[in-house]
Amino acid sequence: MFKIKLLILLFLISAVAVAQENKSFLVKAKVKHGSILIGGDLDATIYKTTKELNQPLGPEEGTSILANMNFKGGYFLRHDFAVGLDLGINHESYSVSIEGGKDTFRRTFLLGGPFTRYYLDNGVFGELALKGGLLNFSSGDKTDLFEGTMGVGYAIFINEKIAIEPMISFRYTREWQGDAANVSFGPMIGVGVQAYLLRRTSHIIKEAL
């Protein structure tokens, strides 16, 4: 009987300890107004695509592997809501089947534009980014580039300032020259590391009010 009471007592103590906020290890995801976000992420995808640009024999179907390295800097205009600049270095490998094998083409280009994020208290955030750029070919031709991404991620704070952020997003890209265009759309999986400068946890914000 004594052992049963002891087990019940230990269970109740553990439940109370978990229910309370232990500031030594639990860092809430809410980010205060005035904080600064600096960091970056890597993401990648593979998809089927149809290319119309510079195809004298007509549209060509192939497979593209795309890897992106993005650098972000943002400012929290209000609690949990940030806007900033997103710069991305995109590397694309495009393969097309030909008689007797495959041809592979590679290229790297830079895109930039604004992004915005909104965080929930549990660490989940949504992100929207719009980026543009210009691509020069060796022939001197230029194509305009546009990329829009919308995604959902989760900020895992390893301490009060640094977070590791897995993310899944959907990416739309358009590359055009005159009436011809290459368009692609599909999911991307990535992970990032962000530093939240001047960040304070939500319980500190509440205590200051």
Rosetta blueprint (number, residue, H / E / L):
1 M L
2 F H
3 K H
4 I H
5 K H
6 L H
7 L H
8 I H
9 L H
10 L H
11 F H
12 L H
13 I H
14 S H
15 A H
16 V H
17 A H
18 V H
19 A H
20 Q L
21 E L
22 N L
23 K L
24 S L
25 F L
26 L L
27 V L
28 K L
29 A L
30 K L
31 V L
32 K L
33 H L
34 G L
35 S L
36 I E
37 L E
38 I E
39 G E
40 G E
41 D E
42 L E
43 D E
44 A E
45 T E
46 I E
47 Y E
48 K E
49 T E
50 T E
51 K E
52 E L
53 L L
54 N L
55 Q L
56 P L
57 L L
58 G L
59 P L
60 E E
61 E E
62 G E
63 T E
64 S E
65 I E
66 L E
67 A E
68 N E
69 M E
70 N E
71 F E
72 K E
73 G E
74 G E
75 Y E
76 F E
77 L E
78 R E
79 H L
80 D L
81 F E
82 A E
83 V E
84 G E
85 L E
86 D E
87 L E
88 G E
89 I E
90 N E
91 H E
92 E E
93 S E
94 Y E
95 S E
96 V E
97 S E
98 I E
99 E L
100 G L
101 G E
102 K E
103 D E
104 T E
105 F E
106 R E
107 R E
108 T E
109 F E
110 L E
111 L E
112 G E
113 G E
114 P E
115 F E
116 T E
117 R E
118 Y E
119 Y E
120 L L
121 D L
122 N L
123 G L
124 V E
125 F E
126 G E
127 E E
128 L E
129 A E
130 L E
131 K E
132 G E
133 G E
134 L E
135 L E
136 N E
137 F L
138 S L
139 S L
140 G L
141 D L
142 K E
143 T E
144 D E
145 L E
146 F E
147 E E
148 G E
149 T E
150 M E
151 G E
152 V E
153 G E
154 Y E
155 A L
156 I E
157 F E
158 I L
159 N L
160 E L
161 K L
162 I E
163 A E
164 I E
165 E E
166 P E
167 M E
168 I E
169 S E
170 F E
171 R E
172 Y E
173 T E
174 R E
175 E E
176 W E
177 Q E
178 G L
179 D L
180 A E
181 A E
182 N E
183 V E
184 S E
185 F E
186 G E
187 P E
188 M E
189 I E
190 G E
191 V E
192 G E
193 V E
194 Q E
195 A E
196 Y E
197 L E
198 L L
199 R L
200 R L
201 T L
202 S H
203 H H
204 I H
205 I H
206 K H
207 E H
208 A H
209 L L
